[in-house]
Amino acid sequence: MNQKSTIIAFVISFIVVGSLVALFTWKRAEPKGYIPIPTSQPVENEEPPRVLPQPVVDVDNPSKQDDGKVNAPRFESARIQKSSSNLIHALMRVLEGGEAMTTEDFVAHSIMSEEAAAEFNKALSKGHVPLNPGTPVTEIGSDNGKVRYLLNFRNGAKGIVDLVQGKDGKWVVSDVNLPSAEELQDGKGGGIALSDPLGVAYDFVRASLKADYRMVRKLSDPEKVSDATIAGLCILFEDGNYHLRQKMPIRGMFSNTSNAGFLVYLANPQGDASGNMGLTMQKNSSGKWMVTEVALDSLLDDYAKRFSDGDSVYFPLVKNPKGGDSIALFFGFNEDTLTPRSVRQLEIVAEVIMMEGNKKLEISGHTDDVGSDAYNNSLSERRALAVKKILVERGVSPDKISTKGFGKSHPRRTYSPGTDIRTIDEVRSENRRAEMYLDF
């Protein structure tokens, strides 16, 4: 009996010891840094952590001195200079103190000039500065081999960093424009305005997106970019709810000492690519870059596809026979009342007119080809007067506005015998309109 009890006790001890050894071995096999996740708190309910840029120093391969002591991780310039994205992320980490790097490291590896380092150190003179956690950096675009980024600081201040790619394929810092430490500390830091073509193009588009008519006018040549074009552009952006796409929204097409051209890529509210616009710029006699031409064909086409349906037609800018652009407003069949969308468009036009104190406005009313000449002449006049009424209610002086009804004598589109009824309806809907010509 005693021998049997001894055997049983030995077996139990063997099982217990074996279990402890297996458990210890399993724990040792866990990866370094392993942290068990409590099953009582589902991971999917946790707030996702902020994703930081990839490390830009080689933390797995520290250097050693002769005495065997480990130095700080070495500066990995090859990886930093591999792409413009890597370099801008490295500079972000210098500003926020994310790595044991300094501007002197960038200067020593010929990634940054001493002048650019001084601009960084100006912002860093009172310690590291936080960037906006939601959108720390914005890609502005490229021009003549230069890629520009906008740094967004937490207090609302902005900074500019330009990067270029050398002949060896490595990216380096070409120019820096940052707020001072005082501006970053006191919360009064504002934007950075640049006078080069890319900077003016970006400011022009941003002002248009915000419907800042005065700034748009200030950045464009009044002899080459009409008030109608400015009003139409602001209408398109506001009504279409467009915004600049995230990845390199502005790309230089050509550039020299006096002329430049850019393609601006836009996205719709869903973030999908949604048309583009072209900007041509020239340097005037005083050395200031200004927008001299705005090409909106692609954007107008996208706008019309998104908002035109059945009897409703929307494309706010049309070519005027006298030259330049006219603002177009469209009416339903046999109607002389404006839609809420048209009223909002007129509010924008009213602000542009009142901004230009010496401008006058010519409104022409038009109809489709259904009905007699006499009836359509009367209807077209009522349409022109309906537009004038809204403008006067919005503050435009009546003596600045002239109206005229053309009936069905000035169609925008025509159709030939045998045309299908759907096409005929489309043609007629485009002819039921009022046009505003701001430049006469």
KABEL-V443872 format. One line per field, one symbol per residue. ss: DSSP state (2 for helix, 1 for strand, 0 for the rest). psi: psi as a letter, one per 20 degrees, with the letter a starting at -180 (. if undefined). A space follows every 10 residues. Layout:
# KABEL-V443872
ss=???
psi=???
This chain:
# KABEL-V443872
ss=0222222222 2222222222 2222222220 0000000000 0022200000 0000001100 0001000001 0001102222 0002222222 2222220000 0022222200 0002222222 2222000000 1000001111 1110011111 1110000111 1111100000 1111111000 2222220000 0000002222 2222222220 0022222201 0000002222 2222222222 0011000001 1111100011 1111111000 0011111111 1110000011 1111102222 2222222010 0100001110 0000111111 0000000002 2222222222 2222200000 1111110000 0022222222 2222222222 2220000222 1111100000 0000000000 2222222222 2011111000
psi=ghhghggghg gghgggghgg ggggggghiq qpjpoqopii ophiiqppqp oqqqqjqnii mqrqrhjiqp rqqqomhghh jhrhggghhg hghghikirm qrhhghghjk hqrhghhhgg hghjhkrqpp rphgnhqppg aqplipppqp poqhjiqqqp ppqqprhjiq prphqpoqrr hghhgijjpb ropqjrgggg gghggghghj knhggghhjq ohihorhggg ghghgggghi lrrpqgomhp pphqpaiiqq qqppprqrhi jqpmrrqqpp qqpahjjppq pipoojgggh gggghhippd ippooipqpp hiqaqqpppq qrpkqkqqqh ghghhhhggg hgghhnhjqr ppppqqrajp rrggghgggh ghgghhgggg gghjipphii pqqppjcjim qhqrqrqiqq hghghgghhh inrqqpoim.
